[in-house]
Amino acid sequence: MTQEVAMTTQEQQQWIKEQYQVATKYLAEKGLVTQSVTAEESRYLTPMIAIWKLTVTGGSKYWVICGDLPTDHSSIDVATTARDALKHFSLKWQVQAENLLQSDNNAQKDFAGFLISRAEGLYQVCDNENLWQA
């Protein structure tokens, strides 16, 4: 996740739009219909990570992460900022990977390795102060 890819502004906007669609479709598959996005609190690191703060029908709010990593979600209660939400997903994936590594299934062990690499990449993003300057 450290590789830089040059994108035009139009390509960046298209990628962000696509990731929003990925996030809302993901929630819909979980039975959660997106009502709105809090754009000013959502963050994007194109073309790698999008972290969305979404409100669903009924008023519940979720952080949804997608991009060049697994799409996942958590209640808004886990983090107050996008940066903290990324840290949450990093830790969550490390724990999930540890559990998967206990399996006798090679596919699950492979997925654990993938999760670990993405969790480490997320942590690096969270730790990079230059990315979080206002």
ZIPEGI-V884600 format. One record per run of one state. SS is the DSSP state (2 for helix, 1 for strand, 0 for the rest). FROM is the first residue (numbers start at 1). TO is the last residue. If there is no record, write none. Layout:
BEGIN
SS | FROM | TO
SS | FROM | TO
END
This chain:
BEGIN
0 | 1 | 8
2 | 9 | 29
0 | 30 | 33
1 | 34 | 37
0 | 38 | 38
2 | 39 | 41
0 | 42 | 42
1 | 43 | 45
0 | 46 | 48
1 | 49 | 56
0 | 57 | 60
1 | 61 | 67
0 | 68 | 71
1 | 72 | 75
2 | 76 | 78
0 | 79 | 81
2 | 82 | 101
0 | 102 | 105
2 | 106 | 127
0 | 128 | 128
2 | 129 | 132
0 | 133 | 134
END
